[in-house]
């Protein structure tokens, strides 16, 4: 099936996007007349890369705080100059086809290379920090990565005999290991800008792909290639459905190596916002940061939002400065929406998308308040359709497989032998859902998670959502499994809370709760009580590590 409309040309897309960029503040120079003429120039040179956002902010407000992380504070001037120094270091390596891998937690260790990529002209590969040694080496070899910025805590995952790779330590631990003591660090590089001051950077860099890794839990992660665009059309919906504004203070808890964190980092810098991010998420520290810095907006995901409610005394932190909470990465349950609304106000927004597609649909805070189950309205510049199992479009309210296309869709996988699941231009996201008569998208769950019990379709996600508010449950996961007779059934894994209610939970009480809220075919046959759920770095449960 061919998309009903082609991806808009760059010029047309830019014209359509310009009013939103102006009203949001991205193209506002704040009275700095000398910066006006740099806007088209920087777009032509750097597109919508991190380099452009940092460079534009430097020219408008060089002394504004750009970043607060675990290593301190950087102004936009400092961030820009440090990133240029890192870019010159990359250029000094004499590599014609720069392929920069980054395996770093949130902070300047991941941000410096992202900005430097745009200045020097390179491809960049954002590697999942949860990658095993085999996965890390597999990505390096498959993708031809020749420069690796890696936090010291992950260096031991590299084999000692790996050749042809320039290794730079991103974040140095307080006590260095013998293996990393001789390696150069990003801090070494930015502290000595004079060493590469004579290195010239291209006026118009050759922008390679930005590659993000799929969040699969087995095998070598797929490298999802995406172009650096001049006019990403989905920005119109991101900036109008969510009240982003210039000069905000933003808390970024979403991982920068993931599409969600990377995209929001660029938007925040484009709006000259101060970004506060920590290497590791701690819910109490995050609440304290909101109170201390009077944070305007929180970029998060359900797995992090849920942790706030386990913090003793969380209600005592003043979070009244928050204007919106923007969530993505996992589905929002009705229970979590209600809990967030009660604690923070009705300021929760949601983005639905995937690594392959980026943004597909966005729900405003008003839309979520009206219907917590909604995934959102389809983004501008995006075609999203629901197809049946024979690849035919279905009508409003009819469930099917979700397919999508926009100008941020992947251009391919780094392994050309991996096919893109598509119908014409439309890429399969991997979920099932439906579009209602008002053009709102509702997501039912992963297409391969749906099971048939007694002739009825059952989505494990619906069981999770029903159990989530049950007293005594700290965490849970539901999945379809086969029994010894090859019949499919629902199984749940439950982590008890440290409370009398948690101690009182039984298999029967879990089943009875589901029975009282869902049809009989959704009642789990198996209930497993576990100490914790195995999750990867993005919070996704790793099913193969669960007790059968």
Buried (B, 14 or more C-beta within 10 A) or exposed (E): BEBEEEBBEEEEBBEBBBEBBEEBBBBBBEEEEEBBEBBEEBBEBBBBBBBBBBBBBBBBBBEBBBBBBBBEEBBBBBBBBBBBBBBBBBBBEEBEEBBBBBBBBBBBBBBBBBBBBBBBBBBBBBBBBBBEEEBBBBBBEBBEBBBBBBBBBBBEBBEEEEEEBBBBBBBBEEEBEEEBEEBEBBBBBBEEBEBBEEBEBEEEBEBBBBBBBBBBBEEBBBBBBBBBBBBBBBBBBBBBBBBBBBBBBBBBBBBBBBBBBBBBBBBBBBBBBBBBBBBEBBBBEBBEBBBEBEBBBBBBBBBBBBBBBEBEEBEEBEBEEBBBBBBBBBBBBBBBBEBBBEBBBEBBBBBBBBBBBBBBBBBBBEBBBEEBBBBBBBBBBBBBBBBEEEBEEBEEEEBBBBBBBBBBBBEBBBEEEEEBEBBEBBBBBBBBBBBEEEEBBBBBBBBEBBBEBEEEBBBBBBBBBBBBBBEBBBBBBBBBBEEEEEEBBBBBBBBBBEEEBBEEBEBEEBBEBBBEBBEEBBBBBBBBBBEEBBBBBBBBBBBEEBEE
